[in-house]
Amino acid sequence: MKLIPRDNDTFEKLAVWRRAHALIIDIYVLLTACKDWGFKDQITRSANSVADNIAKGAERIGPSEFRQFLSYAKGSAGETRSRLYIAERIGYIPSTDFAELLDELRRISRMIKGLTDSLK
């Protein structure tokens, strides 16, 4: 399914949301065969929270609420990065995928910070 924003959409137009959404799909695909359900659940929850909090904030009324949810999203990005280090060290994901995901999460974090700063 291809994501096609409608005219009245808000968060779907945000590049940072689109990147966070793509990232969670990548994580799900990489961990498809993972049998460590607790670990898999935690990393996918934190990664989902990045995109979900961006979406929730964008749908709120006013920039102060949006900033609050962007702060949650940035925290979830940090939690996901922390989990990625574990996943790579214990062999759940290959080092090359780890490096790419880590770089993308850092990019997303910077984008969240930039968006937050633009709302002040």
N, CA, C and O atoms as a Tinker XYZ file with bonds, in Angstrom:
   480  protein
     1  N      0.842000   -1.170000    0.000000    73     2
     2  CA     0.000000    0.000000    0.000000    64     1     3
     3  C      0.888000    1.233000    0.000000    63     2     4     5
     4  O      1.817000    1.328000    0.802000    81     3
     5  N      0.617000    2.164000   -0.877000    73     3     6
     6  CA     1.391000    3.392000   -0.968000    64     5     7
     7  C      0.682000    4.486000   -0.165000    63     6     8     9
     8  O     -0.530000    4.666000   -0.285000    81     7
     9  N      1.441000    5.207000    0.647000    73     7    10
    10  CA     0.891000    6.283000    1.453000    64     9    11
    11  C      0.711000    7.525000    0.588000    63    10    12    13
    12  O      1.685000    8.098000    0.100000    81    11
    13  N     -0.537000    7.933000    0.402000    73    11    14
    14  CA    -0.835000    9.111000   -0.406000    64    13    15
    15  C     -1.604000   10.099000    0.469000    63    14    16    17
    16  O     -2.765000    9.857000    0.798000    81    15
    17  N     -0.966000   11.211000    0.850000    73    15    18
    18  CA    -1.659000   12.186000    1.693000    64    17    19
    19  C     -2.863000   12.799000    0.989000    63    18    20    21
    20  O     -2.828000   13.083000   -0.208000    81    19
    21  N     -3.911000   12.991000    1.748000    73    19    22
    22  CA    -5.088000   13.702000    1.246000    64    21    23
    23  C     -4.908000   15.183000    1.542000    63    22    24    25
    24  O     -4.054000   15.552000    2.349000    81    23
    25  N     -5.695000   16.032000    0.904000    73    23    26
    26  CA    -5.548000   17.480000    1.058000    64    25    27
    27  C     -5.700000   17.964000    2.499000    63    26    28    29
    28  O     -5.043000   18.922000    2.905000    81    27
    29  N     -6.567000   17.302000    3.274000    73    27    30
    30  CA    -6.814000   17.786000    4.632000    64    29    31
    31  C     -5.916000   17.139000    5.682000    63    30    32    33
    32  O     -6.061000   17.427000    6.869000    81    31
    33  N     -4.997000   16.275000    5.275000    73    31    34
    34  CA    -4.104000   15.622000    6.221000    64    33    35
    35  C     -3.075000   16.626000    6.742000    63    34    36    37
    36  O     -2.714000   17.588000    6.065000    81    35
    37  N     -2.626000   16.372000    7.946000    73    35    38
    38  CA    -1.578000   17.229000    8.492000    64    37    39
    39  C     -0.303000   16.442000    8.705000    63    38    40    41
    40  O      0.703000   16.699000    8.043000    81    39
    41  N     -0.330000   15.496000    9.611000    73    39    42
    42  CA     0.912000   14.806000    9.946000    64    41    43
    43  C      1.480000   14.018000    8.778000    63    42    44    45
    44  O      2.697000   13.860000    8.688000    81    43
    45  N      0.641000   13.521000    7.885000    73    43    46
    46  CA     1.135000   12.753000    6.746000    64    45    47
    47  C      2.009000   13.590000    5.814000    63    46    48    49
    48  O      2.803000   13.040000    5.049000    81    47
    49  N      1.871000   14.877000    5.871000    73    47    50
    50  CA     2.684000   15.757000    5.030000    64    49    51
    51  C      4.057000   16.035000    5.628000    63    50    52    53
    52  O      4.938000   16.555000    4.943000    81    51
    53  N      4.244000   15.698000    6.887000    73    51    54
    54  CA     5.508000   15.981000    7.558000    64    53    55
    55  C      6.568000   14.945000    7.173000    63    54    56    57
    56  O      6.372000   13.743000    7.353000    81    55
    57  N      7.681000   15.426000    6.648000    73    55    58
    58  CA     8.771000   14.528000    6.259000    64    57    59
    59  C      9.262000   13.707000    7.447000    63    58    60    61
    60  O      9.612000   12.538000    7.287000    81    59
    61  N      9.292000   14.299000    8.621000    73    59    62
    62  CA     9.766000   13.588000    9.802000    64    61    63
    63  C      8.828000   12.438000   10.150000    63    62    64    65
    64  O      9.295000   11.375000   10.561000    81    63
    65  N      7.529000   12.619000    9.997000    73    63    66
    66  CA     6.596000   11.525000   10.249000    64    65    67
    67  C      6.786000   10.415000    9.208000    63    66    68    69
    68  O      6.795000    9.234000    9.553000    81    67
    69  N      6.937000   10.793000    7.952000    73    67    70
    70  CA     7.113000    9.793000    6.893000    64    69    71
    71  C      8.373000    8.960000    7.131000    63    70    72    73
    72  O      8.377000    7.749000    6.913000    81    71
    73  N      9.428000    9.614000    7.576000    73    71    74
    74  CA    10.680000    8.886000    7.847000    64    73    75
    75  C     10.512000    7.961000    9.051000    63    74    76    77
    76  O     10.967000    6.818000    9.025000    81    75
    77  N      9.862000    8.453000   10.102000    73    75    78
    78  CA     9.638000    7.630000   11.293000    64    77    79
    79  C      8.747000    6.438000   10.961000    63    78    80    81
    80  O      8.961000    5.334000   11.464000    81    79
    81  N      7.757000    6.664000   10.120000    73    79    82
    82  CA     6.855000    5.593000    9.689000    64    81    83
    83  C      7.633000    4.532000    8.898000    63    82    84    85
    84  O      7.451000    3.337000    9.128000    81    83
    85  N      8.477000    4.950000    7.992000    73    83    86
    86  CA     9.284000    4.011000    7.200000    64    85    87
    87  C     10.246000    3.235000    8.101000    63    86    88    89
    88  O     10.485000    2.047000    7.883000    81    87
    89  N     10.786000    3.900000    9.097000    73    87    90
    90  CA    11.729000    3.262000   10.004000    64    89    91
    91  C     11.072000    2.111000   10.763000    63    90    92    93
    92  O     11.665000    1.040000   10.888000    81    91
    93  N      9.878000    2.312000   11.262000    73    91    94
    94  CA     9.226000    1.250000   12.021000    64    93    95
    95  C      8.939000    0.052000   11.126000    63    94    96    97
    96  O      9.036000   -1.092000   11.572000    81    95
    97  N      8.592000    0.300000    9.885000    73    95    98
    98  CA     8.379000   -0.806000    8.954000    64    97    99
    99  C      9.683000   -1.599000    8.784000    63    98   100   101
   100  O      9.671000   -2.830000    8.794000    81    99
   101  N     10.795000   -0.892000    8.630000    73    99   102
   102  CA    12.098000   -1.557000    8.506000    64   101   103
   103  C     12.401000   -2.413000    9.736000    63   102   104   105
   104  O     12.890000   -3.536000    9.611000    81   103
   105  N     12.113000   -1.886000   10.910000    73   103   106
   106  CA    12.382000   -2.634000   12.147000    64   105   107
   107  C     11.510000   -3.887000   12.216000    63   106   108   109
   108  O     11.998000   -4.965000   12.554000    81   107
   109  N     10.238000   -3.750000   11.900000    73   107   110
   110  CA     9.358000   -4.927000   11.889000    64   109   111
   111  C      9.892000   -5.998000   10.930000    63   110   112   113
   112  O      9.946000   -7.178000   11.277000    81   111
   113  N     10.282000   -5.580000    9.737000    73   111   114
   114  CA    10.775000   -6.533000    8.741000    64   113   115
   115  C     12.049000   -7.224000    9.235000    63   114   116   117
   116  O     12.184000   -8.442000    9.114000    81   115
   117  N     12.974000   -6.452000    9.788000    73   115   118
   118  CA    14.227000   -7.027000   10.278000    64   117   119
   119  C     14.014000   -8.023000   11.418000    63   118   120   121
   120  O     14.766000   -8.989000   11.554000    81   119
   121  N     12.998000   -7.786000   12.226000    73   119   122
   122  CA    12.779000   -8.637000   13.399000    64   121   123
   123  C     11.665000   -9.663000   13.196000    63   122   124   125
   124  O     11.172000  -10.242000   14.163000    81   123
   125  N     11.274000   -9.886000   11.959000    73   123   126
   126  CA    10.198000  -10.838000   11.675000    64   125   127
   127  C     10.458000  -12.201000   12.312000    63   126   128   129
   128  O      9.550000  -12.791000   12.896000    81   127
   129  N     11.665000  -12.697000   12.208000    73   127   130
   130  CA    11.982000  -14.036000   12.713000    64   129   131
   131  C     12.397000  -14.053000   14.184000    63   130   132   133
   132  O     12.627000  -15.126000   14.741000    81   131
   133  N     12.497000  -12.899000   14.815000    73   131   134
   134  CA    12.945000  -12.820000   16.201000    64   133   135
   135  C     11.922000  -13.493000   17.131000    63   134   136   137
   136  O     10.734000  -13.172000   17.105000    81   135
   137  N     12.408000  -14.427000   17.945000    73   135   138
   138  CA    11.538000  -15.159000   18.871000    64   137   139
   139  C     11.577000  -14.583000   20.294000    63   138   140   141
   140  O     10.880000  -15.066000   21.186000    81   139
   141  N     12.388000  -13.563000   20.490000    73   139   142
   142  CA    12.451000  -12.897000   21.797000    64   141   143
   143  C     11.312000  -11.886000   21.842000    63   142   144   145
   144  O     11.503000  -10.702000   21.563000    81   143
   145  N     10.134000  -12.367000   22.196000    73   143   146
   146  CA     8.907000  -11.564000   22.098000    64   145   147
   147  C      8.966000  -10.304000   22.961000    63   146   148   149
   148  O      8.477000   -9.250000   22.555000    81   147
   149  N      9.562000  -10.410000   24.147000    73   147   150
   150  CA     9.654000   -9.242000   25.026000    64   149   151
   151  C     10.502000   -8.139000   24.410000    63   150   152   153
   152  O     10.114000   -6.970000   24.404000    81   151
   153  N     11.661000   -8.523000   23.893000    73   151   154
   154  CA    12.533000   -7.533000   23.253000    64   153   155
   155  C     11.873000   -6.944000   22.020000    63   154   156   157
   156  O     11.856000   -5.728000   21.829000    81   155
   157  N     11.335000   -7.814000   21.193000    73   155   158
   158  CA    10.688000   -7.378000   19.952000    64   157   159
   159  C      9.533000   -6.422000   20.251000    63   158   160   161
   160  O      9.358000   -5.413000   19.568000    81   159
   161  N      8.752000   -6.750000   21.272000    73   159   162
   162  CA     7.627000   -5.892000   21.651000    64   161   163
   163  C      8.123000   -4.517000   22.096000    63   162   164   165
   164  O      7.559000   -3.498000   21.696000    81   163
   165  N      9.159000   -4.480000   22.910000    73   163   166
   166  CA     9.644000   -3.202000   23.438000    64   165   167
   167  C     10.232000   -2.309000   22.348000    63   166   168   169
   168  O      9.943000   -1.113000   22.311000    81   167
   169  N     11.046000   -2.869000   21.468000    73   167   170
   170  CA    11.666000   -2.028000   20.434000    64   169   171
   171  C     10.614000   -1.551000   19.427000    63   170   172   173
   172  O     10.677000   -0.416000   18.954000    81   171
   173  N      9.650000   -2.416000   19.100000    73   171   174
   174  CA     8.627000   -1.970000   18.153000    64   173   175
   175  C      7.694000   -0.950000   18.791000    63   174   176   177
   176  O      7.222000   -0.037000   18.114000    81   175
   177  N      7.424000   -1.092000   20.072000    73   175   178
   178  CA     6.599000   -0.087000   20.757000    64   177   179
   179  C      7.291000    1.277000   20.788000    63   178   180   181
   180  O      6.672000    2.304000   20.511000    81   179
   181  N      8.572000    1.274000   21.127000    73   179   182
   182  CA     9.274000    2.562000   21.191000    64   181   183
   183  C      9.396000    3.181000   19.802000    63   182   184   185
   184  O      9.244000    4.393000   19.652000    81   183
   185  N      9.667000    2.368000   18.791000    73   183   186
   186  CA     9.766000    2.899000   17.426000    64   185   187
   187  C      8.411000    3.403000   16.933000    63   186   188   189
   188  O      8.331000    4.442000   16.277000    81   187
   189  N      7.351000    2.667000   17.251000    73   187   190
   190  CA     6.004000    3.133000   16.895000    64   189   191
   191  C      5.689000    4.468000   17.560000    63   190   192   193
   192  O      5.037000    5.328000   16.968000    81   191
   193  N      6.154000    4.633000   18.784000    73   191   194
   194  CA     5.863000    5.862000   19.529000    64   193   195
   195  C      6.454000    7.102000   18.881000    63   194   196   197
   196  O      5.924000    8.202000   19.045000    81   195
   197  N      7.541000    6.936000   18.151000    73   195   198
   198  CA     8.131000    8.094000   17.470000    64   197   199
   199  C      7.114000    8.658000   16.482000    63   198   200   201
   200  O      6.727000    9.823000   16.579000    81   199
   201  N      6.683000    7.833000   15.534000    73   199   202
   202  CA     5.720000    8.291000   14.519000    64   201   203
   203  C      4.376000    8.648000   15.144000    63   202   204   205
   204  O      3.762000    9.649000   14.773000    81   203
   205  N      3.918000    7.833000   16.092000    73   203   206
   206  CA     2.598000    8.067000   16.690000    64   205   207
   207  C      2.532000    9.384000   17.452000    63   206   208   209
   208  O      1.526000   10.091000   17.384000    81   207
   209  N      3.599000    9.719000   18.179000    73   207   210
   210  CA     3.580000   10.981000   18.928000    64   209   211
   211  C      3.688000   12.194000   18.008000    63   210   212   213
   212  O      3.133000   13.250000   18.312000    81   211
   213  N      4.387000   12.056000   16.900000    73   211   214
   214  CA     4.408000   13.143000   15.914000    64   213   215
   215  C      2.996000   13.352000   15.380000    63   214   216   217
   216  O      2.531000   14.486000   15.265000    81   215
   217  N      2.318000   12.255000   15.055000    73   215   218
   218  CA     0.947000   12.334000   14.532000    64   217   219
   219  C     -0.003000   12.925000   15.573000    63   218   220   221
   220  O     -0.800000   13.809000   15.259000    81   219
   221  N      0.084000   12.436000   16.813000    73   219   222
   222  CA    -0.812000   12.956000   17.865000    64   221   223
   223  C     -0.595000   14.446000   18.079000    63   222   224   225
   224  O     -1.554000   15.207000   18.211000    81   223
   225  N      0.660000   14.859000   18.112000    73   223   226
   226  CA     0.949000   16.272000   18.325000    64   225   227
   227  C      0.450000   17.148000   17.195000    63   226   228   229
   228  O     -0.079000   18.236000   17.423000    81   227
   229  N      0.621000   16.664000   15.970000    73   227   230
   230  CA     0.183000   17.441000   14.811000    64   229   231
   231  C     -1.332000   17.608000   14.793000    63   230   232   233
   232  O     -1.840000   18.593000   14.258000    81   231
   233  N     -2.047000   16.663000   15.366000    73   231   234
   234  CA    -3.504000   16.711000   15.381000    64   233   235
   235  C     -4.048000   17.521000   16.560000    63   234   236   237
   236  O     -5.253000   17.763000   16.638000    81   235
   237  N     -3.186000   17.934000   17.462000    73   235   238
   238  CA    -3.612000   18.744000   18.607000    64   237   239
   239  C     -3.843000   20.187000   18.176000    63   238   240   241
   240  O     -3.452000   20.614000   17.090000    81   239
   241  N     -4.488000   20.906000   19.064000    73   239   242
   242  CA    -4.762000   22.321000   18.807000    64   241   243
   243  C     -3.661000   23.146000   19.462000    63   242   244   245
   244  O     -3.516000   23.148000   20.685000    81   243
   245  N     -2.906000   23.832000   18.655000    73   243   246
   246  CA    -1.905000   24.757000   19.170000    64   245   247
   247  C     -0.504000   24.203000   19.209000    63   246   248   249
   248  O     -0.297000   23.001000   19.374000    81   247
   249  N      0.462000   25.099000   19.053000    73   247   250
   250  CA     1.865000   24.694000   18.990000    64   249   251
   251  C      2.425000   24.157000   20.307000    63   250   252   253
   252  O      3.335000   23.328000   20.284000    81   251
   253  N      1.911000   24.605000   21.448000    73   251   254
   254  CA     2.469000   24.118000   22.717000    64   253   255
   255  C      2.177000   22.634000   22.910000    63   254   256   257
   256  O      3.033000   21.893000   23.394000    81   255
   257  N      0.981000   22.195000   22.537000    73   255   258
   258  CA     0.675000   20.767000   22.627000    64   257   259
   259  C      1.499000   19.968000   21.626000    63   258   260   261
   260  O      1.964000   18.871000   21.935000    81   259
   261  N      1.679000   20.513000   20.433000    73   259   262
   262  CA     2.485000   19.846000   19.414000    64   261   263
   263  C      3.914000   19.674000   19.932000    63   262   264   265
   264  O      4.493000   18.596000   19.801000    81   263
   265  N      4.482000   20.725000   20.515000    73   263   266
   266  CA     5.838000   20.645000   21.063000    64   265   267
   267  C      5.943000   19.554000   22.122000    63   266   268   269
   268  O      6.929000   18.818000   22.158000    81   267
   269  N      4.937000   19.446000   22.980000    73   267   270
   270  CA     4.949000   18.432000   24.030000    64   269   271
   271  C      5.035000   17.029000   23.421000    63   270   272   273
   272  O      5.829000   16.206000   23.878000    81   271
   273  N      4.234000   16.753000   22.407000    73   271   274
   274  CA     4.243000   15.431000   21.790000    64   273   275
   275  C      5.514000   15.197000   20.970000    63   274   276   277
   276  O      5.972000   14.062000   20.844000    81   275
   277  N      6.077000   16.257000   20.419000    73   275   278
   278  CA     7.366000   16.113000   19.737000    64   277   279
   279  C      8.455000   15.733000   20.732000    63   278   280   281
   280  O      9.367000   14.974000   20.405000    81   279
   281  N      8.354000   16.262000   21.943000    73   279   282
   282  CA     9.302000   15.893000   22.991000    64   281   283
   283  C      9.182000   14.406000   23.320000    63   282   284   285
   284  O     10.193000   13.727000   23.500000    81   283
   285  N      7.963000   13.903000   23.399000    73   283   286
   286  CA     7.766000   12.469000   23.627000    64   285   287
   287  C      8.354000   11.658000   22.476000    63   286   288   289
   288  O      8.994000   10.630000   22.697000    81   287
   289  N      8.136000   12.122000   21.249000    73   287   290
   290  CA     8.649000   11.423000   20.067000    64   289   291
   291  C     10.169000   11.364000   20.103000    63   290   292   293
   292  O     10.763000   10.333000   19.786000    81   291
   293  N     10.800000   12.470000   20.488000    73   291   294
   294  CA    12.265000   12.506000   20.554000    64   293   295
   295  C     12.772000   11.541000   21.621000    63   294   296   297
   296  O     13.782000   10.867000   21.422000    81   295
   297  N     12.079000   11.476000   22.742000    73   295   298
   298  CA    12.439000   10.514000   23.792000    64   297   299
   299  C     12.311000    9.077000   23.305000    63   298   300   301
   300  O     13.159000    8.234000   23.597000    81   299
   301  N     11.258000    8.810000   22.570000    73   299   302
   302  CA    11.066000    7.456000   22.021000    64   301   303
   303  C     12.135000    7.113000   20.994000    63   302   304   305
   304  O     12.539000    5.955000   20.880000    81   303
   305  N     12.592000    8.106000   20.248000    73   303   306
   306  CA    13.684000    7.875000   19.300000    64   305   307
   307  C     14.951000    7.476000   20.057000    63   306   308   309
   308  O     15.684000    6.590000   19.618000    81   307
   309  N     15.205000    8.122000   21.178000    73   307   310
   310  CA    16.355000    7.766000   22.007000    64   309   311
   311  C     16.227000    6.364000   22.574000    63   310   312   313
   312  O     17.196000    5.605000   22.589000    81   311
   313  N     15.038000    6.020000   23.038000    73   311   314
   314  CA    14.816000    4.672000   23.564000    64   313   315
   315  C     15.032000    3.625000   22.464000    63   314   316   317
   316  O     15.631000    2.577000   22.705000    81   315
   317  N     14.545000    3.916000   21.275000    73   315   318
   318  CA    14.705000    2.978000   20.163000    64   317   319
   319  C     16.177000    2.819000   19.807000    63   318   320   321
   320  O     16.633000    1.708000   19.536000    81   319
   321  N     16.929000    3.929000   19.807000    73   319   322
   322  CA    18.377000    3.842000   19.540000    64   321   323
   323  C     19.059000    2.962000   20.583000    63   322   324   325
   324  O     19.913000    2.142000   20.246000    81   323
   325  N     18.685000    3.129000   21.832000    73   323   326
   326  CA    19.261000    2.327000   22.909000    64   325   327
   327  C     18.978000    0.844000   22.687000    63   326   328   329
   328  O     19.859000    0.006000   22.885000    81   327
   329  N     17.774000    0.523000   22.284000    73   327   330
   330  CA    17.389000   -0.872000   22.002000    64   329   331
   331  C     18.147000   -1.421000   20.786000    63   330   332   333
   332  O     18.490000   -2.602000   20.743000    81   331
   333  N     18.401000   -0.565000   19.813000    73   331   334
   334  CA    19.149000   -1.011000   18.629000    64   333   335
   335  C     20.552000   -1.475000   18.995000    63   334   336   337
   336  O     21.055000   -2.451000   18.438000    81   335
   337  N     21.186000   -0.771000   19.937000    73   335   338
   338  CA    22.517000   -1.190000   20.370000    64   337   339
   339  C     22.468000   -2.614000   20.919000    63   338   340   341
   340  O     23.351000   -3.426000   20.641000    81   339
   341  N     21.437000   -2.906000   21.696000    73   339   342
   342  CA    21.279000   -4.256000   22.246000    64   341   343
   343  C     21.049000   -5.249000   21.118000    63   342   344   345
   344  O     21.682000   -6.304000   21.075000    81   343
   345  N     20.141000   -4.912000   20.203000    73   343   346
   346  CA    19.803000   -5.819000   19.098000    64   345   347
   347  C     21.035000   -6.185000   18.272000    63   346   348   349
   348  O     21.202000   -7.333000   17.861000    81   347
   349  N     21.882000   -5.208000   18.038000    73   347   350
   350  CA    23.084000   -5.470000   17.248000    64   349   351
   351  C     24.085000   -6.310000   18.043000    63   350   352   353
   352  O     24.680000   -7.242000   17.503000    81   351
   353  N     24.269000   -5.985000   19.309000    73   351   354
   354  CA    25.263000   -6.689000   20.135000    64   353   355
   355  C     24.906000   -8.153000   20.351000    63   354   356   357
   356  O     25.800000   -8.994000   20.441000    81   355
   357  N     23.614000   -8.475000   20.436000    73   355   358
   358  CA    23.231000   -9.870000   20.689000    64   357   359
   359  C     22.863000  -10.616000   19.408000    63   358   360   361
   360  O     22.416000  -11.762000   19.447000    81   359
   361  N     23.061000   -9.941000   18.266000    73   359   362
   362  CA    22.906000  -10.618000   16.987000    64   361   363
   363  C     21.506000  -10.678000   16.411000    63   362   364   365
   364  O     21.242000  -11.477000   15.513000    81   363
   365  N     20.596000   -9.838000   16.916000    73   363   366
   366  CA    19.239000   -9.817000   16.361000    64   365   367
   367  C     19.172000   -9.103000   15.021000    63   366   368   369
   368  O     18.321000   -9.410000   14.186000    81   367
   369  N     20.078000   -8.146000   14.819000    73   367   370
   370  CA    20.133000   -7.450000   13.530000    64   369   371
   371  C     21.592000   -7.356000   13.082000    63   370   372   373
   372  O     22.489000   -7.216000   13.913000    81   371
   373  N     21.829000   -7.433000   11.778000    73   371   374
   374  CA    23.205000   -7.313000   11.265000    64   373   375
   375  C     23.776000   -5.910000   11.500000    63   374   376   377
   376  O     23.043000   -4.924000   11.582000    81   375
   377  N     25.087000   -5.856000   11.604000    73   375   378
   378  CA    25.778000   -4.578000   11.858000    64   377   379
   379  C     25.471000   -3.526000   10.797000    63   378   380   381
   380  O     25.321000   -2.349000   11.125000    81   379
   381  N     25.375000   -3.927000    9.540000    73   379   382
   382  CA    25.099000   -2.938000    8.482000    64   381   383
   383  C     23.704000   -2.338000    8.651000    63   382   384   385
   384  O     23.531000   -1.131000    8.486000    81   383
   385  N     22.711000   -3.163000    8.977000    73   383   386
   386  CA    21.354000   -2.654000    9.214000    64   385   387
   387  C     21.322000   -1.781000   10.465000    63   386   388   389
   388  O     20.647000   -0.753000   10.501000    81   387
   389  N     22.064000   -2.207000   11.493000    73   387   390
   390  CA    22.162000   -1.416000   12.723000    64   389   391
   391  C     22.661000   -0.006000   12.410000    63   390   392   393
   392  O     22.072000    0.977000   12.859000    81   391
   393  N     23.730000    0.089000   11.652000    73   391   394
   394  CA    24.326000    1.387000   11.328000    64   393   395
   395  C     23.343000    2.268000   10.559000    63   394   396   397
   396  O     23.223000    3.460000   10.841000    81   395
   397  N     22.650000    1.691000    9.602000    73   395   398
   398  CA    21.675000    2.454000    8.819000    64   397   399
   399  C     20.508000    2.932000    9.678000    63   398   400   401
   400  O     20.084000    4.083000    9.571000    81   399
   401  N     19.989000    2.046000   10.530000    73   399   402
   402  CA    18.875000    2.430000   11.406000    64   401   403
   403  C     19.305000    3.486000   12.416000    63   402   404   405
   404  O     18.563000    4.427000   12.695000    81   403
   405  N     20.493000    3.327000   12.955000    73   403   406
   406  CA    21.009000    4.298000   13.918000    64   405   407
   407  C     21.146000    5.673000   13.271000    63   406   408   409
   408  O     20.732000    6.676000   13.851000    81   407
   409  N     21.724000    5.723000   12.075000    73   407   410
   410  CA    21.851000    6.994000   11.358000    64   409   411
   411  C     20.483000    7.610000   11.090000    63   410   412   413
   412  O     20.299000    8.817000   11.252000    81   411
   413  N     19.529000    6.784000   10.682000    73   411   414
   414  CA    18.188000    7.303000   10.388000    64   413   415
   415  C     17.512000    7.825000   11.651000    63   414   416   417
   416  O     16.853000    8.864000   11.608000    81   415
   417  N     17.663000    7.131000   12.763000    73   415   418
   418  CA    17.074000    7.618000   14.014000    64   417   419
   419  C     17.715000    8.928000   14.463000    63   418   420   421
   420  O     17.031000    9.805000   14.991000    81   419
   421  N     18.998000    9.061000   14.259000    73   419   422
   422  CA    19.663000   10.332000   14.588000    64   421   423
   423  C     19.139000   11.460000   13.702000    63   422   424   425
   424  O     18.922000   12.576000   14.174000    81   423
   425  N     18.936000   11.166000   12.418000    73   423   426
   426  CA    18.363000   12.157000   11.499000    64   425   427
   427  C     16.961000   12.556000   11.948000    63   426   428   429
   428  O     16.618000   13.738000   11.976000    81   427
   429  N     16.166000   11.567000   12.292000    73   427   430
   430  CA    14.796000   11.823000   12.748000    64   429   431
   431  C     14.815000   12.674000   14.012000    63   430   432   433
   432  O     14.019000   13.606000   14.138000    81   431
   433  N     15.704000   12.372000   14.944000    73   431   434
   434  CA    15.817000   13.167000   16.174000    64   433   435
   435  C     16.155000   14.622000   15.868000    63   434   436   437
   436  O     15.597000   15.538000   16.472000    81   435
   437  N     17.070000   14.825000   14.926000    73   435   438
   438  CA    17.419000   16.203000   14.545000    64   437   439
   439  C     16.225000   16.906000   13.893000    63   438   440   441
   440  O     15.978000   18.088000   14.132000    81   439
   441  N     15.502000   16.166000   13.076000    73   439   442
   442  CA    14.323000   16.752000   12.431000    64   441   443
   443  C     13.253000   17.120000   13.459000    63   442   444   445
   444  O     12.610000   18.164000   13.349000    81   443
   445  N     13.070000   16.262000   14.453000    73   443   446
   446  CA    12.109000   16.557000   15.524000    64   445   447
   447  C     12.534000   17.820000   16.258000    63   446   448   449
   448  O     11.712000   18.689000   16.550000    81   447
   449  N     13.825000   17.912000   16.553000    73   447   450
   450  CA    14.344000   19.113000   17.250000    64   449   451
   451  C     14.111000   20.359000   16.401000    63   450   452   453
   452  O     13.685000   21.392000   16.918000    81   451
   453  N     14.384000   20.267000   15.118000    73   451   454
   454  CA    14.175000   21.405000   14.232000    64   453   455
   455  C     12.710000   21.813000   14.169000    63   454   456   457
   456  O     12.390000   23.002000   14.188000    81   455
   457  N     11.830000   20.838000   14.094000    73   455   458
   458  CA    10.407000   21.122000   14.063000    64   457   459
   459  C      9.946000   21.751000   15.372000    63   458   460   461
   460  O      9.151000   22.690000   15.378000    81   459
   461  N     10.456000   21.222000   16.477000    73   459   462
   462  CA    10.135000   21.785000   17.791000    64   461   463
   463  C     10.574000   23.236000   17.877000    63   462   464   465
   464  O      9.812000   24.095000   18.321000    81   463
   465  N     11.801000   23.510000   17.452000    73   463   466
   466  CA    12.319000   24.883000   17.486000    64   465   467
   467  C     11.494000   25.817000   16.599000    63   466   468   469
   468  O     11.330000   26.993000   16.923000    81   467
   469  N     10.986000   25.310000   15.505000    73   467   470
   470  CA    10.195000   26.153000   14.598000    64   469   471
   471  C      8.829000   26.515000   15.176000    63   470   472   473
   472  O      8.178000   27.442000   14.694000    81   471
   473  N      8.395000   25.798000   16.195000    73   471   474
   474  CA     7.087000   26.056000   16.802000    64   473   475
   475  C      7.162000   27.056000   17.942000    63   474   476   477
   476  O      6.131000   27.416000   18.511000    81   475
   477  N      8.362000   27.515000   18.290000    73   475   478
   478  CA     8.507000   28.458000   19.414000    64   477   479
   479  C      8.170000   29.863000   19.001000    63   478   480
   480  O      8.238000   30.780000   19.818000    81   479
